[in-house]
């Protein structure tokens, strides 16, 4: 009986085995780190002002980056979903470049534009915004590496909205703006929201681009790195555990919210 | 009412060339053409939803060629309804009214009128994905009518429905139009649907308008081979359906009564395929309920088959094979009997 079942489900069994290996590979390090931590040290770390400050700064800067990405990225996503034009593929390819380049390289590239002696850097300098070793620099670095997730997700969301829904709205008297805000945007909202969450998550976890542009003020990933370099494993681990736990809680909550909303439709 | 002059629509692999249409106020105008003939695009270009390559459009004496779709007063209903999935039925119907900022009282009045008209009162608080195809199509119609359009465009409104809802909605469309006389342009690939609903029909194909005329003109005198192919069903009659206590539904045309199976009443069309008619020399006892004597008045040779015109009256076109034709020694002037089942007659 069992033999029979095994024979007819060979593919599924093989895939379960292979899948289990990679799944364990992902969760074992995370769980080991979390459960091997001394609760007392963890509590102590939680009240370490340097750590709290870094974590809050990380969440905050990633949120700002997501906000900027939302305002500038959603319109672009809509254009890409609705219009065909020469060179569209190239534009779409370029948007995804930040995902594939090494993030330290991205940081250096950003420095060339936002550094004090360069293009945008000088322009913003005039209004008192500096990017090197500043919060603004962190935001720029996070924005660069994480906005493709939002644009791609929003674009897919808009593509799923039948263009004839917009056409019907127009014939009923809605202007292009009204059509966008009453039909296209609400219908693509789930994809846009999950794109926002992805973007925020990616921002929180960014390290490479940020340290090139703004080592200080220190975001949590930078702090982990610094403690690891200066004091070793014992002191860097609690910070890492905290960041992982906080990220985990936030994303579980957000995902449930998104899912719950979907069920309500 | 609506005038379309020299309209060119480019669909990439297909171009509609130089279409001209004149549709009068209150008319029910059907555009009939095979799938992929650019019918949807023709409608969308009237509504301003599709860019014109060339041509001009007037609506009620005013040129609307370059006008934004929201300023034209033209509503559209698509085959797959396109109800806004995130809004309730009520909000779908009042969408256009909210945009133009009708007062709540006006909105309620419109909603009451449409609910009554289409019998959709019980659906108002539902979401579109809980509705059947026929219900969705009624809501789409209500939404299109809510803004009291000058022109109503229907894009294959019956094609996505099951046969039952289709018949119901077709009757509904007819009744609506008789009551309110909204100028309507309806595109379809279904010949019988076109004949049942249209005041006039335009047949399009091969990138151009082939013929425009009343349904009778289209099926009695197809202007081209293309139109004739569309009018494949050769026997189409306009008559009256009556219910008889003892005999069931009867379709009366030219004094002849055909036994039929239908839910329709009153003035209707009947169609009968030439191959569904049996030709014999003597009355033919069978389960078929229709049997008439007639005279052969025409023979048209199609190679291995022949089409006979048999005058009862009216004229019936019947298909026989060459073998039967020769074996029965049929010729013009001979008296024969024709027999067909009540269920072979399609009433629409």
Interface residues (C-beta under 8 A of the other chain):
Chain A: X162 X164 X165 X167 X168 X169 X170 X171 X172 X173 X174 X175 X178 X182 X183 X186 X187 X265
Chain B: X44 X47 X48 X49 X68 X69 X70 X72 X74 X75 X76 X78 X82 X84 X85 X86 X95 X96 X99 X100 X127 X143 X144 X146 X147 X149
